[in-house]
Amino acid sequence: METSLGINISAMQIDPAYQVELHDALTNFWLPKTKEHPKQYQWYTNWEIVDKATNIAIGGIGFVGHVNENGIVEMGYVIDQRQQRNGYGTEAIQAMVDWAFQDEAVQAIIAQTAPENFPSQKVLLRNGFVQIAGTNELLAFKKKRR
């Protein structure tokens, strides 16, 4: 895929648990849903996060479908372990939030992260998300339209 996009091969290092989740998303969500919703594919696919200086993919970000009947859309993301804590996640999330809120139907964006994933929580908080729920397995954060 990277070659077809004209970016250098990345060999991203991703936590094995997230690798399973990404493979499942590719097989059971991104591919079938982009085919099912070709006019709204942007809401159903993975967007590559590319470091312009090196032309290498350093992560992925995307939504879990188009806005629901309550005006809410969910977002997920992952950053190469070697590229974390460099501001890439913060920048990518802000760009996606700005893009999503261009759709007037989107009233809020949800993101979930593991309770022990403090860097992810900090990135969400920096981007104006607030924690709205939590369990031992996942914390939920929300950002409302201004």
N, C-alpha and C positions, 0 to 999 in steps of 0.2 A: 504494500500500500504506500509506504513512504516513497519508494522509487516512482510510482505512478503519480504521486503528488509533487515530485521534483524536490523532495527534501532528503537530506543525508540520513543514512541508516542510524538509528538511535541506540538500539540495545538497551532500552529503558530498564531500570531496576525497580521492580514493584513488589511489595510485600506479597508472598504467595497467596494469602487469603484474598487479596484484591485481584490477583491474577485469575482466580477461579470466578470471581464476580464479573470481571471484564469479559471473560470467555462466554459466560452465561448470557451477559447482556448482548454481546455480538450475535450469538446464535439465536437467542430467543426474543430479542427486542429490536436492536438496531436494524438488522437486515430485514426481518419480516415487517416491521412497522414502517420503515422508510419506503418499502415497496407498497404497503397498504395506503400510505398517505404521501404520495409523491409531491403534492403541492405544498405540503407542510413538513417536508422531510427534516428541516432544520430543528424541529422540536423532538425528533425521534432518533437522532444520530449522535455520534461522538464527534466533537470538534477537537482537532489536534491543537495543542498548545505548542507553538514553535518558537524557539529562541532564534530571533532574526540574525544575531551575530554569527551563529554557527550553522544556521539552517537545519537544526536538529529538533525533532519532536521531544519535548520534555514533560509531556503530560496530556491528559484528555479531560474534556469537560462537556457536559450536555444536559439536556432536560429529559424527564421521564414522560414525554408526550406533551401535547398542547394543553393549554389552560383547561381546567375542569369547570363544571357548572358554578362553582363557588369563586371563580376567578383566581384559582391557585395553580401554580405549576411547581414541580419538584426538580431540583438540580442536583447533579452529582459531579465529582471531579476526582482526579488522581494526578499527583506530580511524581516524576522520577525521584527515587530516594536520594540520588546524588545532587538533585537540583532543589531540594526542599530548603526552606528558610532563606530563600533569596528574593522573595517578593513576587515570584511568578504566580503563585496561587492567588494572592491578593489581587494582582493585576487582571488575571484571567476571570476571576469571579466578578470583579467590577465591570469588566467589558460585557460579560454575559448578562448581568443584571440590567445594565443600561440597554442592551439589545432587547431583552425580554420586555422591559417596560415601554418599549416603543409600541407594543401591541396593547391597545387600550383595554382589552379584555383581561389582561393580567393585572390583578390587584395585589398579589403577594407571591413570594417565592419561598419555598421550603427547601431545606437541606438537612441531611442527617449525617451524623458521625458517631464513631465509637466513643464512649466515655473516656477512654484512656488516650484518645487522639487529641492531645492538647494543642498541637500546632494547627490542626484543622479547625478546632474551636476558635482559636485566636484569629485565624484568617476570616472566619465568618463574622466574628464580632467587629473586626476592623472594617468590614464592609457593611456595617449597620444592621446585621442580623441580631435577633434576640432569641434566647433559648425559650421555647414554649412548652417543651415536654421532655421527659427522659425516663429511660428504663436502665437496667443493668447492661443491656445490649446496645441501645442507641439513644442518642440525644437528638432532639429535633430543634431546628432553628428556623426563624421566619423573618423575612424582610417585607414590609408593606410598601406599597406605592406611596410616595410623598404626596 
